């Protein structure tokens, strides 16, 4: 982390001929306010590149008119001017250019104010500042101390410049937010504490760069690339996961989290980053996509890059990059996992960061996709991005980095194949355009959900959307590695080209959908109806095979909870319903913390076509939070939380876990008394806010009897009079 040791200033009594610097005032408050860095809790000055900052030097005497001060800044090991990690410059006229400059300001008898400014493309990181006075006699530099230089979204010449103060406040300075999870028809917001200004977080974020394999292999060269947001963000996307290195978070998707923390227990990034750092860089167990995205958002905001969290619903994981998610099912619509290599997740969460793409050209400036979730290797490493959102929308999948994978996440066709008992397969009619729905992020200035699907693709089914899809396919075909990967595995180990397989079946003569009769609530019976309609003027006989399973949010089945078959006779244009009910006892043992159930209806028209209808269900829960009085800095205030036992049985040993940057130090755990079946209980505790402004308070009811129940509240803290 720190390469500079033994810092100290020369004492006034030292035997030194000439000007002696006796003291440095880093003007933390003024510089911090001007650079929007006053919230960082570290001892060093934190400033942003391409912007003036001032320091005041105490001297043993007044500088002569012809005397100048000569400064040296250096960062990283083996700093050198050739690598742009070291610069030596003397006081002159200030200007923003590609060199460090300094100028003398106000002078008194023994002090002088110095204004310094870095290039807008300077390497970011921890710097050592040294100085000496110019004179005929050569004197060694005196180490003045260290400061931290960050990216600067306020500087028009910086590649990360963002021309909106409201967006800078949201995407750089906001230390809390929401992450959208759930299913397309039932999207819910989860609070997340980014905490980029919390204790040690800046040091930890800088150490993440230092722990990367690139830095370990060639530290001097690696640091020299830390001026480039493309390079830095790609390194961070690899280091937030632990797959190729001792990165921050270890992923786990199997539903059992022994030896670690369930991904759903985390409410923010601070505890994760601090645990990684204090554990000597041992990966923290465990994370899933929203955890990786939350941590990455913290790191990049901390380093000064405008970053937001994005959720894609019905997100494709296209393992062979053929722009098709191929799902194999049996006659009950159950996924055959040994045949199905691709997948469609209920949702997937990644990041977008805002910066210029000097490597691609100005047309691709703006939001860039970054994904720290370890899904597929890129250049031999589990990393993803930055991929230009504009490139994704326009089908320019040949551009760096990882554009084909991201394009498929939002554009792939969803194709279902029925595996017959004779090991033949046939295409089943299903919704092929369900990939990439409701792409969402938090609104600027509020916790509302904003749909940004239009940034990623043209309207589904439009002529322009089909043109872009065709363009992307052609570009993929022209890429060297793609031709070897475009074959789709089929029964009998046949390999056929995609165009041979993806001719859609004729539109079926029946239609079906699941209808939820009552809100699906955790701990209660699920009541639905499957509605089947005959679209023709002839009698139809249909075999309706129903199945249901508890699933992970990746749609991976955990356990079957429903398996039944119904013969249905439909008169011309008739509609009938098949009742579907699942008791709590059927799903309680196998429900995962994701609280998700997948229902499927395979409709087999006698001597006719096949139709697959699916329904994803997320079970609802309940928790409310109320602050009992005005929230003021330094003044204790009570908080009341209403919790509910969702089950029809008594539970005990529940714990309420509370967290919130600027509202309380660390986490607060409160034991909840035993709760009778469906009992409501009030839990009270006190907080003492330490920072003003909107602050997010998060509560999490933890029990071994049911999945975590989470809630959050934005608390508006004012400064006490």
C-alpha positions in Angstrom: 0.0 0.0 0.0 2.5 2.6 1.1 5.9 2.7 -0.5 7.2 5.8 1.4 8.7 5.4 4.9 10.7 7.6 7.2 9.0 10.9 6.3 10.1 13.9 8.3 10.8 17.6 8.1 14.1 19.3 8.9 14.2 20.9 12.3 14.8 24.7 12.4 18.0 24.0 14.3 19.4 21.6 11.7 22.8 22.6 10.3 21.5 23.6 6.9 22.8 26.5 4.8 19.9 28.1 3.0 16.1 27.8 3.1 14.7 25.2 5.5 11.1 24.0 5.4 10.1 23.6 9.0 6.4 22.7 8.7 3.7 21.9 6.2 0.0 22.8 6.4 -1.9 20.6 3.9 -5.0 22.8 4.2 -7.1 19.6 4.5 -10.5 21.4 5.0 -10.1 23.9 2.2 -8.7 21.5 -0.3 -11.1 18.7 0.7 -14.1 21.0 0.2 -12.8 22.3 -3.2 -12.0 18.7 -4.4 -15.1 17.0 -2.9 -12.9 14.8 -0.8 -13.7 16.1 2.7 -15.6 12.9 3.6 -12.6 10.6 3.4 -11.5 9.5 6.8 -7.7 9.3 6.4 -4.8 11.3 7.6 -3.4 12.2 4.2 -4.7 15.0 2.0 -6.9 13.6 -0.8 -7.2 15.6 -4.0 -8.3 15.1 -7.6 -6.2 15.3 -10.6 -6.2 18.3 -13.0 -7.3 20.6 -10.2 -5.4 23.2 -8.1 -4.7 22.5 -4.5 -2.8 24.6 -1.9 -0.3 23.9 0.8 1.4 26.4 3.2 5.1 26.0 4.0 6.8 27.4 7.2 10.3 28.4 6.4 13.3 29.4 8.5 13.6 32.7 6.5 12.0 34.6 3.7 12.6 33.4 0.2 14.8 35.7 -1.9 13.3 37.1 -5.0 15.5 35.0 -7.2 14.9 31.8 -5.2 12.4 29.2 -6.3 11.2 26.0 -4.7 11.7 22.8 -6.7 9.2 20.0 -6.0 9.2 16.3 -6.8 6.2 14.0 -6.8 6.5 10.3 -7.2 4.2 7.3 -6.9 4.7 3.6 -6.9 7.9 1.6 -6.7 10.8 2.5 -9.0 9.1 5.8 -9.9 10.5 7.4 -13.0 9.8 10.3 -15.3 9.9 7.9 -18.3 6.9 6.0 -16.8 5.2 9.3 -15.8 5.2 8.2 -12.1 7.7 10.9 -11.1 7.9 14.6 -11.9 10.3 17.4 -10.8 9.2 21.0 -11.4 9.8 24.4 -9.9 7.4 27.2 -9.1 6.3 29.1 -12.2 3.0 30.2 -13.8 0.1 27.7 -13.1 -1.5 26.0 -16.1 -3.5 22.8 -16.7 -1.5 20.7 -19.1 0.2 17.3 -19.2 2.9 18.3 -16.6 2.9 19.0 -12.9 3.2 22.7 -12.1 3.4 24.9 -9.0 3.2 28.6 -8.2 4.1 30.7 -5.2 1.2 32.5 -3.7 0.9 34.8 -0.6 4.1 35.1 1.5 4.6 36.4 5.0 7.8 36.7 6.9 8.2 32.9 7.4 5.5 31.3 5.3 4.6 30.8 1.7 1.5 29.4 0.1 2.1 27.0 -2.8 -0.4 26.1 -5.4 0.1 22.8 -7.2 -1.8 21.2 -10.0 -1.4 17.8 -11.6 -2.0 16.8 -15.2 -5.6 15.7 -15.9 -4.2 12.4 -17.0 -1.9 11.9 -14.1 -1.4 8.4 -12.5 -3.8 8.1 -9.6 -2.6 6.7 -6.2 -0.5 7.6 -3.2 2.2 10.2 -3.9 5.3 11.4 -2.0 5.9 15.1 -2.2 9.4 16.5 -1.7 10.9 19.9 -2.1 14.1 21.9 -2.0 15.0 25.5 -2.6 16.9 26.5 -5.7 20.3 27.9 -5.1 23.8 27.7 -6.4 24.6 25.1 -3.9 23.1 21.6 -4.4 20.8 20.5 -1.6 18.9 17.2 -1.3 15.1 17.1 -1.3 13.2 17.3 1.9 10.2 14.9 2.2 7.1 16.9 3.0 4.7 14.0 3.2 2.2 11.9 1.3 -1.1 12.7 -0.4 -3.6 10.7 -2.5 -4.5 11.7 -6.0 -7.8 10.5 -7.5 -9.7 10.6 -10.8 -11.7 13.9 -11.2 -15.2 13.8 -12.7 -15.3 17.6 -12.2 -12.4 18.3 -14.5 -13.3 18.7 -18.2 -9.9 17.5 -19.4 -10.1 14.2 -17.3 -11.3 11.1 -19.2 -13.8 10.5 -16.4 -15.4 14.0 -16.7 -19.2 13.9 -16.1 -21.0 17.1 -17.1 -23.8 17.0 -14.5 -23.4 18.1 -10.9 -26.5 16.1 -9.9 -25.1 12.9 -11.5 -21.7 13.5 -9.9 -23.4 13.8 -6.5 -25.2 10.5 -7.2 -22.6 8.4 -8.9 -19.4 9.6 -7.1 -20.4 11.0 -3.7 -23.5 9.1 -2.7 -22.4 6.5 -0.2 -25.6 4.4 -0.2 -28.1 3.2 -2.8 -30.4 0.5 -3.9 -29.9 -2.6 -5.9 -32.9 -4.1 -7.8 -33.5 -7.8 -7.5 -36.4 -10.2 -8.0 -38.1 -11.2 -11.2 -39.3 -9.2 -14.2 -42.9 -9.0 -12.9 -42.0 -8.4 -9.3 -38.9 -6.1 -9.0 -37.8 -5.2 -5.5 -35.2 -2.7 -4.2 -32.6 -3.8 -1.7 -30.6 -1.1 0.2 -26.8 -1.2 -0.1 -24.3 0.7 1.9 -21.4 1.6 -0.4 -19.5 3.4 2.4 -16.6 4.7 0.2 -15.7 7.3 2.7 -15.6 5.0 5.7 -12.5 4.2 7.8 -9.7 2.5 5.8 -11.8 2.1 2.7 -9.6 4.4 0.5 -6.5 2.5 1.7 -8.2 -0.8 0.9 -9.2 0.3 -2.6 -5.7 1.4 -3.4 -4.4 -1.9 -2.0 -6.7 -3.8 -4.4 -4.7 -2.3 -7.3 -1.5 -3.3 -5.6 -2.6 -6.9 -5.1 -3.4 -7.5 -8.8 -1.4 -10.1 -10.7 -0.3 -7.3 -13.1 1.2 -5.4 -10.2 2.8 -8.4 -8.7 4.4 -9.2 -12.1 5.7 -5.7 -12.9 4.8 -3.2 -10.3 6.4 -0.1 -11.9 4.8 -0.7 -15.3 1.4 -1.5 -13.7 1.4 1.7 -11.7 2.2 3.7 -14.8 -1.1 2.5 -16.4 -3.1 3.8 -13.4 -3.8 7.0 -15.3 -6.2 5.1 -17.6 -9.8 4.4 -16.5 -10.1 1.6 -19.0 -7.1 -0.2 -17.5 -8.0 0.5 -13.9 -11.6 -0.6 -14.2 -10.7 -3.8 -16.0 -8.2 -4.6 -13.2 -10.8 -4.0 -10.5 -13.4 -6.2 -12.3 -10.9 -9.0 -12.0 -9.8 -8.3 -8.4 -13.3 -8.0 -6.9 -13.8 -11.7 -7.5 -11.2 -14.2 -6.2 -11.1 -16.7 -9.1 -7.7 -15.9 -10.5 -6.1 -14.2 -7.6 -6.5 -13.4 -3.9 -9.3 -11.1 -4.8 -12.0 -9.7 -2.5 -15.1 -11.9 -2.7 -15.4 -15.6 -3.3 -18.5 -16.6 -5.3 -20.9 -19.4 -4.4 -24.2 -20.4 -6.0 -25.1 -23.7 -4.5 -27.5 -22.5 -1.8 -25.4 -23.8 1.1 -22.9 -21.4 2.7 -21.0 -23.3 5.4 -17.8 -21.6 6.4 -18.9 -18.2 5.3 -21.7 -15.7 5.1 -24.7 -16.1 2.8 -24.6 -13.5 0.0 -28.1 -12.3 1.2 -26.8 -11.5 4.7 -24.6 -8.7 3.3 -26.0 -5.2 3.4 -23.1 -3.3 2.2 -19.5 -3.3 1.0 -17.7 -1.9 4.1 -17.7 -5.1 6.2 -16.6 -7.1 3.2 -13.7 -4.9 2.2 -12.5 -4.5 5.8 -12.7 -8.3 6.4 -10.6 -8.9 3.3 -8.0 -6.3 4.3 -7.8 -7.4 8.0 -7.7 -11.1 6.9 -4.5 -10.4 4.9 -6.2 -10.5 1.6 -8.0 -13.8 2.1 -11.1 -13.9 -0.1 -14.4 -13.2 1.8 -17.0 -15.9 1.6 -19.5 -15.5 -0.1 -20.9 -13.4 -2.8 -23.3 -13.4 -5.8 -23.8 -10.9 -8.6 -25.3 -8.1 -6.5 -22.5 -8.4 -3.9 -19.8 -8.2 -6.6 -21.5 -5.2 -8.2 -22.0 -3.5 -4.8 -18.3 -3.9 -3.9 -17.1 -2.8 -7.3 -19.3 0.3 -7.1 -17.7 1.2 -3.8 -14.2 0.8 -5.1 -14.7 2.8 -8.3 -16.6 5.6 -6.6 -13.9 5.7 -4.0 -11.2 6.1 -6.7 -13.3 8.9 -8.3 -15.0 7.2 -11.3 -18.7 7.8 -11.6 -20.3 4.4 -11.2 -23.8 2.9 -10.9 -25.3 -0.5 -10.3 -27.4 -2.0 -13.1 -29.8 -4.9 -13.0 -30.8 -6.9 -16.1 -33.9 -9.1 -15.7 -34.0 -12.4 -17.6 -30.3 -12.2 -18.2 -28.7 -14.6 -20.6 -25.5 -16.6 -19.8 -24.5 -17.6 -23.3 -21.6 -20.0 -22.8 -20.7 -20.5 -26.5 -21.5 -16.9 -27.7 -23.9 -18.0 -30.4 -26.6 -15.4 -29.3 -28.9 -18.3 -28.3 -29.8 -19.6 -24.9 -30.6 -23.2 -25.5 -32.7 -24.9 -22.8 -33.4 -28.6 -22.9 -36.5 -29.8 -21.0 -38.5 -33.0 -20.5 -42.2 -33.6 -21.1 -43.0 -31.7 -17.8 -40.9 -28.7 -18.7 -38.2 -29.5 -16.2 -34.7 -28.4 -17.2 -32.3 -31.2 -18.1 -29.2 -29.8 -16.5 -26.8 -32.3 -18.0 -27.7 -31.1 -21.5 -28.3 -27.4 -20.8 -25.1 -25.5 -20.9 -26.6 -22.0 -21.3 -28.8 -20.4 -18.7 -31.2 -17.5 -18.2 -30.9 -15.9 -14.8 -34.0 -14.2 -13.2 -31.7 -11.2 -12.9 -28.1 -10.3 -13.1 -26.4 -7.3 -11.7 -23.3 -5.5 -13.1 -21.9 -2.0 -13.0 -21.6 0.9 -15.4 -18.9 3.5 -15.2 -18.7 6.8 -17.1 -15.5 7.6 -19.0 -14.1 8.3 -22.4 -12.8 5.5 -24.6 -9.6 6.8 -26.1 -9.0 3.3 -27.4 -12.3 3.1 -29.4 -13.0 6.7 -30.3 -15.4 9.4 -29.1 -18.5 7.6 -30.4 -18.1 5.1 -27.6 -17.6 7.5 -24.7 -20.0 7.4 -21.8 -21.4 4.5 -19.9 -19.2 1.4 -19.9 -20.3 -2.1 -18.7 -18.1 -3.7 -16.0 -18.9 -7.1 -14.4 -17.0 -8.5 -11.5 -19.1 -11.7 -11.3 -16.9 -14.6 -12.4 -19.0 -16.1 -15.3 -16.6 -16.6 -18.2 -12.8 -16.0 -18.6 -11.7 -13.1 -20.7 -8.0 -13.2 -21.8 -7.5 -16.0 -19.4 -8.9 -14.1 -16.4 -12.4 -13.9 -14.9 -13.0 -10.3 -15.7 -15.5 -8.5 -17.9 -15.4 -5.0 -19.5 -15.3 -2.2 -20.0 -17.7 -2.7 -22.8 -19.3 0.4 -24.3 -23.0 0.6 -23.8 -23.3 2.4 -27.2 -21.3 -0.5 -28.8 -23.8 -3.0 -27.3 -26.8 -1.0 -28.6 -25.3 -0.7 -32.1 -24.2 -4.3 -32.3 -20.5 -3.5 -32.5 -19.5 -6.7 -30.7 -16.0 -6.7 -32.2 -14.9 -3.9 -29.9 -13.0 -4.2 -26.6 -13.8 -5.5 -24.0 -16.1 -8.5 -23.9 -18.8 -7.0 -26.0 -20.1 -10.3 -27.4 -20.8 -11.6 -23.9 -22.6 -8.5 -22.8 -24.6 -8.2 -26.0 -25.8 -11.8 -25.5 -26.9 -11.0 -21.9 -29.5 -8.6 -23.2 -30.2 -9.8 -26.7 -29.9 -13.6 -27.0 -32.8 -15.6 -28.2 -34.4 -18.0 -25.6 -34.9 -21.3 -27.4 -36.5 -24.4 -25.8 -35.9 -28.0 -26.9 -38.0 -31.0 -25.8 -36.0 -34.1 -25.2 -38.1 -37.1 -26.1 -37.8 -40.6 -24.6 -36.3 -41.9 -27.9 -33.5 -39.3 -27.4 -34.7 -37.1 -30.3 -35.3 -33.4 -29.7 -37.8 -31.0 -31.2 -38.3 -27.2 -30.9 -41.0 -26.1 -28.5 -42.9 -22.9 -28.9 -42.0 -20.5 -26.2 -41.3 -16.8 -25.8 -37.9 -16.3 -27.5 -37.8 -12.6 -26.8 -37.8 -12.7 -23.0 -34.1 -12.0 -22.6 -33.0 -8.5 -21.4 -36.1 -7.1 -19.8 -36.5 -4.1 -17.5 -32.8 -3.1 -17.4 -32.9 -1.0 -14.2 -30.8 1.4 -12.1 -31.4 3.8 -9.3 -32.7 7.3 -10.2 -30.6 10.3 -9.6 -31.6 11.9 -6.3 -34.1 9.2 -5.2 -34.6 5.5 -4.7 -37.0 5.2 -7.7 -36.3 2.6 -10.4 -35.3 3.9 -13.8 -35.7 1.6 -16.9 -32.6 2.1 -19.1 -33.3 -0.8 -21.5 -33.4 1.7 -24.4 -29.7 2.4 -23.8 -28.8 -1.2 -24.5 -31.1 -2.1 -27.4 -33.7 -0.8 -29.8 -37.4 -1.7 -29.1 -37.8 -5.5 -29.1 -39.0 -6.7 -32.5 -38.5 -3.4 -34.3 -36.8 -3.3 -37.7 -33.8 -1.5 -36.2 -33.5 -4.1 -33.4 -33.4 -6.9 -36.0 -30.9 -5.1 -38.1 -28.6 -4.7 -35.1 -29.0 -8.3 -34.2 -28.1 -9.4 -37.8 -25.1 -7.0 -37.7 -23.9 -8.5 -34.5 -24.2 -12.1 -35.9 -22.2 -11.1 -38.9 -19.4 -9.6 -36.8 -19.3 -12.6 -34.6 -19.0 -14.9 -37.7 -16.1 -12.8 -38.8 -14.2 -13.1 -35.5 -11.6 -15.9 -35.6 -12.6 -17.7 -32.5 -16.3 -17.6 -33.1 -16.5 -20.1 -36.0 -15.2 -22.8 -33.8 -18.0 -22.2 -31.2 -21.1 -21.7 -33.2 -22.2 -25.3 -33.2 -25.0 -26.3 -30.9 -25.0 -29.7 -29.1 -28.0 -31.9 -29.8 -29.2 -35.4 -29.0 -27.0 -38.1 -30.4 -24.1 -35.6 -30.2 -25.0 -34.1 -33.5 -23.6 -30.6 -34.2 -25.6 -28.4 -36.5 -25.2 -24.8 -37.4 -27.4 -22.3 -35.6 -29.4 -21.3 -38.7 -30.4 -24.9 -39.2 -31.9 -25.1 -35.8 -33.4 -21.7 -35.0 -36.3 -21.8 -37.5 -39.1 -21.0 -35.1 -42.0 -23.4 -35.0 -45.4 -22.3 -36.2 -47.5 -20.3 -33.8 -49.5 -22.8 -31.7 -53.2 -23.2 -31.9 -53.5 -22.9 -28.1 -52.2 -20.3 -25.6 -51.7 -20.5 -21.8 -50.6 -18.5 -18.8 -50.4 -18.8 -15.1 -52.6 -16.4 -13.0 -51.7 -15.7 -9.4 -55.0 -15.7 -7.4 -53.5 -14.4 -4.1 -50.2 -12.6 -3.4 -47.5 -15.2 -2.9 -46.4 -14.7 0.7 -43.6 -16.5 2.5 -45.0 -19.2 4.9 -48.4 -19.5 3.2 -50.0 -21.6 0.6 -49.6 -20.6 -3.1 -52.8 -20.4 -5.1 -52.7 -20.0 -8.8 -54.6 -21.1 -11.9 -53.3 -22.2 -15.2 -55.5 -20.7 -18.0 -55.5 -22.6 -21.3 -57.3 -21.3 -24.4 -58.2 -22.8 -27.7 -57.5 -20.4 -30.6 -59.1 -22.5 -33.3 -62.6 -23.4 -34.4 -62.0 -27.1 -33.8 -62.0 -29.3 -30.7 -58.5 -29.7 -29.1 -57.3 -32.3 -26.7 -54.3 -31.2 -24.6 -52.1 -33.0 -22.1 -51.1 -30.4 -19.5 -48.0 -31.5 -17.5 -47.3 -29.2 -14.5 -44.1 -29.0 -12.6 -42.7 -26.7 -9.9 -39.4 -26.4 -8.2 -37.6 -24.2 -5.7 -34.8 -22.4 -7.6 -31.8 -20.2 -7.1 -32.0 -16.7 -8.8 -29.9 -18.2 -11.6 -33.0 -20.4 -12.2 -31.0 -23.5 -11.3 -33.5 -26.0 -9.8 -33.0 -27.1 -6.2 -35.9 -29.5 -5.5 -39.1 -30.4 -7.2 -42.3 -29.5 -5.3 -45.0 -30.0 -7.9 -45.5 -32.8 -10.4 -49.0 -33.5 -11.9 -50.7 -34.1 -15.2 -54.2 -33.0 -16.5 -55.9 -34.0 -19.7 -57.9 -31.0 -21.0 -60.6 -31.0 -23.7 -61.2 -27.6 -25.3 -64.2 -26.8 -27.4 -63.7 -24.3 -30.2 -62.4 -21.0 -28.8 -63.0 -22.3 -25.3 -60.9 -21.3 -22.3 -60.4 -23.5 -19.2 -58.5 -23.2 -16.0 -56.5 -25.8 -14.1 -56.2 -25.0 -10.4 -52.6 -25.0 -9.0 -51.9 -25.0 -5.2 -48.7 -25.6 -3.3 -48.8 -25.8 0.5 -46.1 -24.3 2.7 -45.2 -27.8 3.8 -44.4 -28.7 0.2 -41.8 -25.9 -0.3 -40.5 -24.9 3.2 -37.7 -27.5 3.4 -36.3 -26.7 0.0 -36.9 -23.0 -0.3 -33.6 -21.1 -0.7 -32.7 -17.7 0.6 -33.7 -16.3 -2.9 -37.3 -17.2 -2.0 -38.0 -18.2 -5.6 -40.2 -20.9 -7.2 -40.4 -21.8 -10.9 -43.6 -23.2 -12.3 -43.8 -24.9 -15.8 -46.6 -26.1 -17.9 -45.8 -28.3 -20.9 -48.9 -28.4 -23.1 -48.9 -31.3 -25.6 -51.6 -31.0 -28.2 -52.7 -34.5 -29.2 -51.2 -35.1 -32.6 -50.1 -31.4 -32.6 -47.6 -28.9 -31.4 -46.0 -28.3 -28.0 -46.2 -25.2 -25.9 -44.1 -24.4 -22.8 -45.3 -21.8 -20.4 -43.2 -20.7 -17.4 -43.9 -18.6 -14.3 -41.2 -17.3 -11.9 -42.5 -16.5 -8.4 -40.8 -14.5 -5.6 -42.4 -14.9 -2.2 -43.1 -11.7 -0.4 -42.2 -10.7 3.2 -42.8 -7.7 5.4 -40.8 -5.3 7.6 -41.2 -1.6 8.4 -38.9 1.0 9.9 -39.7 4.3 11.6 -37.5 7.0 13.2 -39.2 8.4 16.3 -38.1 12.0 16.1 -35.9 14.4 14.2 -32.5 13.0 13.2 -29.6 15.4 14.1 -25.9 15.1 14.1 -24.6 14.0 17.5 -28.0 13.6 19.0 -29.4 10.2 19.9 -32.7 9.3 18.4 -34.9 6.2 18.7 -35.8 3.9 15.8 -38.7 1.4 15.8 -38.9 -1.6 13.6 -42.0 -3.7 13.1 -41.1 -7.4 12.3 -43.5 -10.2 11.5 -43.1 -13.9 11.9 -44.2 -15.1 8.4 -44.7 -18.7 9.4 -47.6 -20.7 10.9 -45.3 -21.9 13.6 -43.5 -20.3 16.5 -39.8 -19.2 16.0 -37.1 -18.1 18.3 -33.5 -16.9 18.2 -34.2 -14.2 15.6 -31.7 -11.4 15.3 -32.2 -7.9 13.9 -29.0 -6.7 12.2 -28.7 -2.9 11.7 -26.2 -1.0 9.5 -25.9 2.5 8.1 -23.0 4.8 7.2 -23.1 8.1 9.1 -25.8 6.7 11.4 -24.0 4.2 13.6 -20.5 2.7 13.9 -20.3 -0.7 12.4 -23.2 -3.2 12.7 -25.7 -3.4 15.6 -27.2 -6.8 16.4 -30.4 -7.0 18.5 -31.9 -10.2 19.8 -35.6 -10.5 19.0 -37.9 -12.3 21.5 -39.6 -15.5 20.5 -42.4 -14.9 17.9 -45.6 -16.8 17.8 -47.2 -17.9 14.5 -47.6 -14.7 12.3 -47.0 -12.5 15.4 -46.0 -8.9 14.9 -43.5 -7.4 17.3 -41.9 -3.9 17.7 -38.1 -3.7 18.2 -36.6 -0.4 19.4 -33.0 0.8 19.5 -31.1 4.1 19.4 -28.8 5.6 16.8 -26.6 8.7 17.0 -26.0 10.2 13.5 -22.5 11.4 12.8 -23.0 12.9 9.3 -25.7 15.1 7.9 -27.7 14.7 4.7 -29.7 11.7 3.5 -28.4 8.5 5.1 -29.6 5.0 4.6 -30.5 2.8 7.5 -30.7 -0.9 6.8 -32.3 -3.6 8.9 -32.1 -7.4 8.4 -34.2 -9.9 10.3 -32.1 -13.1 10.4 -33.6 -16.5 11.4 -32.6 -20.1 10.9 -36.3 -20.8 10.2 -36.9 -18.6 7.2 -34.8 -16.6 4.7 -33.6 -13.1 5.7 -36.2 -10.3 5.7 -34.6 -7.0 4.7 -35.7 -3.4 4.7 -34.2 0.1 4.5 -35.2 3.7 5.2 -33.6 6.9 4.1 -33.0 9.1 7.2 -32.6 12.8 6.5 -30.1 14.0 9.1 -29.7 17.7 9.9 -27.0 19.6 11.7 -27.8 20.3 15.3 -28.2 24.0 16.1 
